Amino acid sequence: MGTFKIEGGHRLSGEIQPQGAKNEALQILCAVLCTDEKVQINNIPDILDVNKLITLLRNLGVKVEKLGKNSYSFQSDDLNMDYLESEQFKVDGGGLRGSIMIVGPLLGRFGKGFIPRPGGDKIGRRRLDTHFEGFMKLGADFRYNKEDRFYGVEAPNGLKGSYMLLEEASVTGTANIVMAAVFAEGTTTIYNAACEPYLQQLCKMLNSMGAKISGVGSNLLSIEGVEKLGGCEHTILPDMIEIGSWIGLAAMTKSEITIKNVNWEMLGLIPVTFEKLGITIKRKGDDIFIPAHNNGYEVQSFIDGSIMNISDAPWPGFTPDLLSIMLVIATQAKGSVLIHQKMFESRLFFVDKLIDMGAKIILCDPHRATVIGHNFESQLKATTMTSPDIRAGISLLIAALSAKGTSTIHNIEQIDRGYENIEGRLKAIGAKIERIE
């Protein structure tokens, strides 16, 4: 288990380039299974979860070639389908939640797909019902082995287009169903589909491969099935969650930081929501400039004067992956804010570590926390912590970089799952951080 040793209280400065989007990469990598032709993907983040998925694809028989830094080619023309029922696949697939998205393309192209119960962050219940209910709407038969915790779908006679209204706008569920539906006979209509930028990127990639998907960017997708898809080249967007993390880091450490090439058009409500906490965000071309907040930042209130409430919602609402960051930033704001995590009931349980550091936080229930900001009148204190998941991990790291003294964060593999070369990039802008294996 790795550990970070962080000397906090230092101001940072300089430029930082966001990595490729983790959540998009996991979908796009699974989509290479939709064709036997070569697919080139650029801007792939070099992070633990993505590298695990690439290893799984290799073990499945995908030919993987590294073309350069963050660029790979993939060709799925000679897959080993027996791997899907092997003990090794149980290990590979069970250790990564994103592995669930190989089922859709395999079902569409080969008529069957299997997956062990996938792993991932321990942030609450994360149902898979949307995925498999969608496959069944397309005519697939579902089976679940309780003893091995193994899911399977089969459609020996092919898939048939269908209308479906998703119970929840699941991003991975929508992606999985779309990758199966592109091969279904006839037209598939998906209502209440997720419309996050990651899903938009997947649909654009599939269309460039010969799919016929309309309604991209809305919650109503129409998919006209095709028999075969071809190769393509695709570039992954910058990671908007990482961009939000760097905004939070700049504010908490009173640092002047420029975040390069952020693709503003795909950031949605992220800049506006940070501004609700009083953080100044300046657009310079396609960059974000965060000036040093020497006088702190003040939480806004609603028009009627009531306490600010920041909550998550499906896109184009505010992403749940940044609520942990917002909570940490609020600990040093002037004013109070209610953080409402609607989607996952265990995601706020890391606040006890912030309370140990001196933060004023009331955990109202598993979904809501009220934060009373210090306005930098009382600095957070260094402590020893353990990272419970990716987003809580980066939030604790930001808190440690702003705190007085030297903090220790254990289980940093959680952070490595979502952030590429995190200590190297932080050191480049002046952070005092050391990795200890």
VEXDREN-2710 file (C-alpha; in Angstrom, 1 decimal):
% VEXDREN-2710
k/r/px/py/pz
1/MET/0.0/0.0/0.0
2/GLY/1.5/3.3/-1.1
3/THR/1.6/6.5/1.0
4/PHE/1.9/10.2/0.3
5/LYS/3.8/12.5/2.6
6/ILE/2.6/16.1/2.1
7/GLU/4.0/19.3/3.6
8/GLY/1.1/21.7/3.4
9/GLY/0.7/25.4/3.6
10/HIS/2.7/26.3/0.5
11/ARG/1.4/28.4/-2.4
12/LEU/1.6/26.9/-5.8
13/SER/1.9/28.6/-9.2
14/GLY/2.2/27.7/-12.9
15/GLU/0.3/25.8/-15.6
16/ILE/-1.2/22.3/-15.4
17/GLN/-2.5/20.2/-18.3
18/PRO/-5.5/18.0/-17.5
19/GLN/-5.3/14.4/-18.5
20/GLY/-7.7/12.6/-20.8
21/ALA/-11.1/11.9/-19.2
22/LYS/-11.1/8.7/-17.2
23/ASN/-14.9/8.1/-17.5
24/GLU/-14.8/8.6/-21.2
25/ALA/-11.7/6.4/-21.7
26/LEU/-13.4/3.4/-20.0
27/GLN/-16.3/3.6/-22.5
28/ILE/-14.2/4.3/-25.5
29/LEU/-11.9/1.4/-24.8
30/CYS/-14.8/-1.1/-24.6
31/ALA/-16.1/0.3/-27.9
32/VAL/-13.0/-1.1/-29.7
33/LEU/-14.7/-4.5/-29.3
34/CYS/-17.4/-3.4/-31.8
35/THR/-15.2/-3.9/-34.8
36/ASP/-12.6/-6.2/-36.2
37/GLU/-10.8/-3.2/-37.8
38/LYS/-8.1/-1.1/-36.2
39/VAL/-9.1/1.7/-33.9
40/GLN/-6.7/4.4/-32.8
41/ILE/-7.4/6.3/-29.5
42/ASN/-5.5/9.4/-28.4
43/ASN/-5.2/11.2/-25.1
44/ILE/-5.7/8.0/-23.0
45/PRO/-4.9/8.7/-19.4
46/ASP/-2.1/6.6/-17.9
47/ILE/-4.0/5.7/-14.7
48/LEU/-4.6/2.4/-12.8
49/ASP/-8.3/1.8/-13.8
50/VAL/-7.6/2.5/-17.5
51/ASN/-4.5/0.3/-17.5
52/LYS/-6.4/-2.5/-15.9
53/LEU/-9.0/-2.4/-18.7
54/ILE/-6.3/-2.4/-21.4
55/THR/-4.8/-5.5/-19.7
56/LEU/-8.3/-7.2/-19.7
57/LEU/-8.7/-6.4/-23.4
58/ARG/-5.2/-7.9/-24.1
59/ASN/-6.2/-11.0/-22.3
60/LEU/-9.4/-11.2/-24.3
61/GLY/-7.2/-11.3/-27.5
62/VAL/-7.3/-7.6/-28.5
63/LYS/-4.1/-6.6/-30.3
64/VAL/-2.8/-3.6/-28.5
65/GLU/0.0/-1.4/-29.8
66/LYS/1.3/1.7/-28.0
67/LEU/1.9/4.4/-30.7
68/GLY/3.2/7.1/-28.4
69/LYS/2.5/8.9/-25.1
70/ASN/-1.2/8.3/-24.3
71/SER/-1.9/7.0/-27.8
72/TYR/-2.7/3.3/-28.7
73/SER/-4.2/1.3/-31.5
74/PHE/-6.5/-1.7/-30.9
75/GLN/-7.7/-4.4/-33.1
76/SER/-10.3/-7.0/-32.1
77/ASP/-10.1/-9.4/-35.0
78/ASP/-9.2/-12.6/-33.2
79/LEU/-10.8/-12.6/-29.8
80/ASN/-10.5/-15.5/-27.3
81/MET/-14.1/-15.9/-26.1
82/ASP/-13.2/-18.8/-23.8
83/TYR/-11.4/-16.2/-21.7
84/LEU/-14.8/-14.9/-20.6
85/GLU/-15.5/-18.1/-18.7
86/SER/-12.0/-18.4/-17.1
87/GLU/-10.8/-17.9/-13.6
88/GLN/-8.5/-15.1/-14.8
89/PHE/-11.4/-13.2/-16.2
90/LYS/-13.1/-13.3/-12.8
91/VAL/-10.0/-11.6/-11.3
92/ASP/-9.6/-9.1/-14.1
93/GLY/-13.3/-8.2/-14.5
94/GLY/-14.1/-8.3/-10.8
95/GLY/-11.4/-5.7/-10.0
96/LEU/-12.8/-2.9/-12.2
97/ARG/-16.2/-1.4/-12.4
98/GLY/-15.7/-0.2/-16.0
99/SER/-15.4/-3.8/-17.2
100/ILE/-19.2/-4.1/-17.2
101/MET/-19.2/-2.1/-20.5
102/ILE/-17.5/-4.9/-22.5
103/VAL/-20.9/-6.8/-22.3
104/GLY/-22.8/-4.6/-24.7
105/PRO/-20.3/-4.7/-27.6
106/LEU/-19.8/-8.5/-27.2
107/LEU/-23.5/-9.1/-27.0
108/GLY/-24.1/-7.0/-30.1
109/ARG/-21.3/-8.4/-32.2
110/PHE/-21.1/-12.1/-31.0
111/GLY/-24.5/-12.7/-29.4
112/LYS/-23.2/-13.3/-25.9
113/GLY/-21.4/-11.5/-23.1
114/PHE/-20.4/-12.3/-19.5
115/ILE/-19.0/-10.4/-16.6
116/PRO/-18.2/-11.1/-12.9
117/ARG/-19.7/-8.7/-10.4
118/PRO/-17.5/-5.7/-11.0
119/GLY/-15.5/-3.8/-8.4
120/GLY/-15.0/0.0/-8.0
121/ASP/-15.4/2.6/-5.4
122/LYS/-17.2/1.8/-2.1
123/ILE/-19.5/4.8/-2.3
124/GLY/-22.8/3.1/-1.9
125/ARG/-25.1/0.8/-4.0
126/ARG/-24.4/0.9/-7.7
127/ARG/-27.1/-1.2/-9.4
128/LEU/-26.6/-2.9/-12.7
129/ASP/-30.3/-3.4/-13.4
130/THR/-30.3/-0.6/-16.1
131/HIS/-27.7/-2.5/-18.1
132/PHE/-29.4/-5.9/-18.1
133/GLU/-33.0/-4.6/-18.4
134/GLY/-31.9/-2.8/-21.5
135/PHE/-30.3/-5.9/-23.0
136/MET/-33.4/-7.9/-22.3
137/LYS/-35.5/-5.2/-24.1
138/LEU/-33.3/-5.9/-27.1
139/GLY/-34.2/-9.6/-26.9
140/ALA/-31.3/-11.0/-24.9
141/ASP/-31.7/-13.7/-22.3
142/PHE/-30.3/-12.9/-18.8
143/ARG/-28.8/-15.3/-16.3
144/TYR/-27.0/-14.8/-13.0
145/ASN/-25.0/-17.3/-11.1
146/LYS/-25.3/-16.4/-7.4
147/GLU/-22.6/-18.8/-6.3
148/ASP/-20.0/-17.3/-8.7
149/ARG/-21.7/-13.9/-8.8
150/PHE/-21.4/-14.0/-12.6
151/TYR/-23.7/-12.2/-15.0
152/GLY/-24.4/-13.3/-18.5
153/VAL/-26.6/-12.4/-21.5
154/GLU/-27.1/-14.3/-24.7
155/ALA/-29.0/-13.6/-27.9
156/PRO/-28.3/-16.6/-30.3
157/ASN/-30.9/-15.3/-32.8
158/GLY/-29.6/-11.7/-32.7
159/LEU/-30.9/-8.5/-31.1
160/LYS/-34.1/-6.7/-32.2
161/GLY/-34.6/-3.0/-32.0
162/SER/-37.0/-1.8/-29.3
163/TYR/-38.4/1.2/-27.4
164/MET/-37.2/1.5/-23.8
165/LEU/-37.6/4.1/-21.0
166/LEU/-34.7/3.8/-18.6
167/GLU/-35.5/3.8/-14.9
168/GLU/-32.4/5.8/-14.3
169/ALA/-30.2/7.9/-16.6
170/SER/-27.2/5.7/-15.9
171/VAL/-24.1/6.8/-17.9
172/THR/-22.5/3.3/-18.1
173/GLY/-25.9/1.7/-18.5
174/THR/-26.7/3.9/-21.5
175/ALA/-23.3/3.3/-23.0
176/ASN/-23.6/-0.4/-22.7
177/ILE/-27.1/-0.5/-24.2
178/VAL/-26.0/1.8/-27.1
179/MET/-23.0/-0.5/-28.0
180/ALA/-25.3/-3.5/-28.2
181/ALA/-28.2/-1.6/-30.0
182/VAL/-26.0/-0.5/-32.9
183/PHE/-26.1/-4.1/-34.0
184/ALA/-29.8/-4.7/-33.4
185/GLU/-32.1/-5.3/-36.3
186/GLY/-34.4/-2.3/-36.8
187/THR/-34.6/0.8/-34.7
188/THR/-33.9/1.2/-31.0
189/THR/-35.2/4.2/-29.1
190/ILE/-33.8/5.0/-25.6
191/TYR/-35.6/7.6/-23.5
192/ASN/-34.1/9.0/-20.3
193/ALA/-30.7/8.2/-21.8
194/ALA/-27.7/9.7/-20.1
195/CYS/-26.3/12.6/-22.1
196/GLU/-23.0/13.4/-20.4
197/PRO/-20.1/14.5/-22.6
198/TYR/-18.6/11.0/-22.2
199/LEU/-21.7/9.4/-23.7
200/GLN/-21.8/12.1/-26.5
201/GLN/-18.2/11.2/-27.3
202/LEU/-19.0/7.5/-27.5
203/CYS/-21.9/8.1/-29.8
204/LYS/-19.8/10.3/-32.1
205/MET/-17.1/7.7/-32.2
206/LEU/-19.6/4.9/-33.0
207/ASN/-21.1/7.1/-35.8
208/SER/-17.6/7.6/-37.2
209/MET/-17.4/3.8/-37.3
210/GLY/-20.6/3.5/-39.3
211/ALA/-23.3/3.5/-36.6
212/LYS/-26.5/5.4/-37.1
213/ILE/-27.2/7.2/-33.8
214/SER/-29.3/10.4/-33.7
215/GLY/-30.3/12.6/-30.8
216/VAL/-26.7/12.7/-29.5
217/GLY/-26.5/15.2/-26.6
218/SER/-30.2/14.8/-25.6
219/ASN/-31.9/12.2/-23.4
220/LEU/-33.7/10.7/-26.4
221/LEU/-31.5/8.5/-28.6
222/SER/-32.6/6.8/-31.8
223/ILE/-30.3/4.0/-33.1
224/GLU/-30.8/2.4/-36.5
225/GLY/-29.0/-1.0/-36.4
226/VAL/-26.2/-1.9/-38.8
227/GLU/-24.5/-5.2/-39.6
228/LYS/-20.9/-4.1/-39.1
229/LEU/-18.8/-1.3/-37.9
230/GLY/-15.4/-0.2/-39.2
231/GLY/-12.2/1.4/-37.7
232/CYS/-11.7/5.0/-36.7
233/GLU/-9.4/7.4/-34.9
234/HIS/-10.7/9.1/-31.7
235/THR/-9.3/11.7/-29.2
236/ILE/-10.6/11.7/-25.6
237/LEU/-11.7/14.9/-24.0
238/PRO/-9.8/16.5/-21.1
239/ASP/-11.0/15.2/-17.8
240/MET/-13.6/17.7/-16.4
241/ILE/-13.3/16.1/-12.9
242/GLU/-9.6/16.7/-12.8
243/ILE/-10.2/20.3/-14.1
244/GLY/-12.5/20.8/-11.1
245/SER/-9.9/19.3/-8.8
246/TRP/-7.3/21.8/-9.9
247/ILE/-9.8/24.7/-9.5
248/GLY/-10.3/23.5/-5.9
249/LEU/-6.6/23.1/-5.3
250/ALA/-5.9/26.7/-6.4
251/ALA/-8.6/28.2/-4.2
252/MET/-7.7/26.2/-1.1
253/THR/-3.9/27.0/-1.3
254/LYS/-4.5/30.7/-2.5
255/SER/-2.5/29.8/-5.6
256/GLU/-2.4/31.3/-9.1
257/ILE/-2.8/28.5/-11.5
258/THR/-3.6/28.2/-15.2
259/ILE/-5.4/25.0/-16.3
260/LYS/-4.6/24.5/-20.0
261/ASN/-6.9/23.4/-22.9
262/VAL/-10.0/22.6/-20.9
263/ASN/-12.6/22.4/-23.7
264/TRP/-14.9/25.0/-22.2
265/GLU/-17.9/23.9/-24.2
266/MET/-18.0/20.5/-22.4
267/LEU/-17.7/21.9/-18.8
268/GLY/-21.4/22.5/-18.3
269/LEU/-22.2/23.9/-14.9
270/ILE/-18.8/23.3/-13.4
271/PRO/-17.4/26.9/-13.6
272/VAL/-20.8/28.4/-12.5
273/THR/-21.0/26.1/-9.4
274/PHE/-17.5/26.9/-8.3
275/GLU/-18.4/30.6/-8.6
276/LYS/-21.3/30.0/-6.2
277/LEU/-18.6/29.4/-3.5
278/GLY/-17.0/32.7/-4.4
279/ILE/-14.1/31.4/-6.5
280/THR/-13.0/33.6/-9.3
281/ILE/-12.7/31.8/-12.7
282/LYS/-11.4/33.6/-15.7
283/ARG/-11.5/32.3/-19.3
284/LYS/-8.5/32.8/-21.4
285/GLY/-9.0/31.3/-24.8
286/ASP/-9.6/27.6/-24.0
287/ASP/-7.7/27.9/-20.6
288/ILE/-9.0/28.5/-17.1
289/PHE/-7.1/31.1/-15.0
290/ILE/-7.5/31.0/-11.2
291/PRO/-6.0/34.1/-9.6
292/ALA/-4.6/33.9/-6.0
293/HIS/-7.5/34.3/-3.6
294/ASN/-5.6/36.4/-1.1
295/ASN/-8.7/37.7/0.6
296/GLY/-10.4/34.3/0.5
297/TYR/-13.8/33.6/-1.2
298/GLU/-17.3/34.1/0.0
299/VAL/-20.3/31.7/-0.5
300/GLN/-23.2/33.2/-2.3
301/SER/-26.7/32.8/-1.0
302/PHE/-30.0/32.3/-2.9
303/ILE/-32.1/35.3/-3.9
304/ASP/-34.3/34.9/-0.8
305/GLY/-31.2/34.9/1.4
306/SER/-31.4/31.2/2.3
307/ILE/-28.3/29.0/2.7
308/MET/-26.6/27.9/-0.5
309/ASN/-27.3/24.3/-1.5
310/ILE/-25.0/22.5/-3.9
311/SER/-26.2/19.2/-5.1
312/ASP/-25.6/16.7/-7.9
313/ALA/-27.8/15.7/-10.8
314/PRO/-27.6/13.9/-14.1
315/TRP/-26.1/15.9/-16.9
316/PRO/-26.5/18.8/-17.6
317/GLY/-26.7/19.1/-13.8
318/PHE/-23.6/19.2/-11.6
319/THR/-21.5/16.0/-11.6
320/PRO/-21.5/14.0/-8.4
321/ASP/-17.8/13.3/-8.8
322/LEU/-17.0/16.9/-7.8
323/LEU/-19.1/17.2/-4.7
324/SER/-16.2/15.9/-2.5
325/ILE/-14.0/18.7/-3.9
326/MET/-16.8/21.3/-3.3
327/LEU/-17.1/20.1/0.3
328/VAL/-13.3/20.5/1.0
329/ILE/-13.3/24.0/-0.6
330/ALA/-16.2/25.1/1.5
331/THR/-14.2/24.4/4.7
332/GLN/-12.2/27.6/4.1
333/ALA/-15.0/29.7/2.5
334/LYS/-16.6/32.7/4.2
335/GLY/-20.1/31.5/5.0
336/SER/-22.0/28.2/5.1
337/VAL/-23.2/25.8/2.5
338/LEU/-25.2/22.6/2.4
339/ILE/-23.7/19.8/0.3
340/HIS/-26.3/17.3/-0.9
341/GLN/-25.0/14.1/-2.5
342/LYS/-28.2/12.6/-3.9
343/MET/-26.8/9.6/-5.9
344/PHE/-24.5/7.7/-3.5
345/GLU/-25.2/7.2/0.2
346/SER/-21.6/6.5/1.3
347/ARG/-19.7/9.2/-0.5
348/LEU/-19.7/11.7/2.3
349/PHE/-18.4/9.4/4.9
350/PHE/-14.8/10.7/4.5
351/VAL/-15.8/14.0/6.3
352/ASP/-14.6/12.6/9.7
353/LYS/-11.1/13.0/8.4
354/LEU/-11.7/16.6/7.6
355/ILE/-13.2/17.1/11.0
356/ASP/-10.0/15.7/12.5
357/MET/-8.2/18.4/10.6
358/GLY/-10.3/21.1/12.2
359/ALA/-13.0/21.5/9.6
360/LYS/-16.5/22.6/10.8
361/ILE/-18.8/20.0/9.2
362/ILE/-22.1/18.6/10.4
363/LEU/-23.0/15.3/8.7
364/CYS/-26.8/15.6/8.7
365/ASP/-27.4/12.1/7.2
366/PRO/-25.6/9.9/4.6
367/HIS/-26.5/12.3/1.8
368/ARG/-26.2/15.8/3.3
369/ALA/-23.4/17.7/5.1
370/THR/-23.5/21.3/6.3
371/VAL/-20.1/23.1/6.1
372/ILE/-19.3/26.2/8.1
373/GLY/-16.3/27.9/6.5
374/HIS/-13.3/29.1/8.4
375/ASN/-12.7/32.0/6.0
376/PHE/-9.0/31.1/6.4
377/GLU/-9.0/32.5/9.9
378/SER/-8.2/29.0/11.2
379/GLN/-5.9/26.8/9.0
380/LEU/-6.6/23.1/8.7
381/LYS/-4.2/20.9/10.7
382/ALA/-2.1/18.1/9.3
383/THR/-3.0/14.6/10.2
384/THR/-2.7/10.9/9.0
385/MET/-5.5/9.7/6.8
386/THR/-6.5/6.8/4.5
387/SER/-8.0/7.4/1.1
388/PRO/-11.4/5.5/0.8
389/ASP/-12.1/6.2/-2.9
390/ILE/-10.8/8.2/-5.9
391/ARG/-12.6/11.5/-5.3
392/ALA/-12.4/11.5/-1.5
393/GLY/-8.7/10.7/-2.0
394/ILE/-8.0/13.8/-4.1
395/SER/-10.1/15.9/-1.8
396/LEU/-8.1/14.8/1.2
397/LEU/-4.9/15.5/-0.8
398/ILE/-6.1/19.1/-1.5
399/ALA/-6.9/19.5/2.2
400/ALA/-3.4/18.3/3.1
401/LEU/-1.7/20.7/0.7
402/SER/-3.5/23.6/2.3
403/ALA/-3.0/22.4/5.9
404/LYS/-0.4/23.5/8.4
405/GLY/2.2/20.8/9.0
406/THR/3.0/17.5/7.3
407/SER/0.1/15.0/6.5
408/THR/0.2/11.4/5.6
409/ILE/-2.3/9.8/3.2
410/HIS/-2.3/6.0/3.0
411/ASN/-3.9/3.8/0.3
412/ILE/-3.0/6.2/-2.4
413/GLU/-3.7/3.5/-5.1
414/GLN/-7.2/4.9/-4.9
415/ILE/-5.9/8.2/-6.2
416/ASP/-3.8/6.5/-8.8
417/ARG/-6.9/4.9/-10.2
418/GLY/-8.1/8.3/-11.5
419/TYR/-5.2/10.7/-11.6
420/GLU/-2.1/10.4/-13.8
421/ASN/1.3/11.0/-12.3
422/ILE/-0.3/13.1/-9.6
423/GLU/2.8/13.8/-7.5
424/GLY/4.9/14.7/-10.5
425/ARG/2.5/17.2/-11.8
426/LEU/1.9/18.7/-8.4
427/LYS/5.7/19.0/-7.8
428/ALA/5.9/20.9/-11.1
429/ILE/3.8/23.7/-9.7
430/GLY/5.5/23.8/-6.3
431/ALA/3.8/21.2/-4.1
432/LYS/5.8/19.5/-1.4
433/ILE/4.7/15.9/-1.9
434/GLU/6.6/12.6/-1.7
435/ARG/5.5/9.1/-2.5
436/ILE/6.5/6.3/-0.1
437/GLU/6.0/2.7/-1.2
END
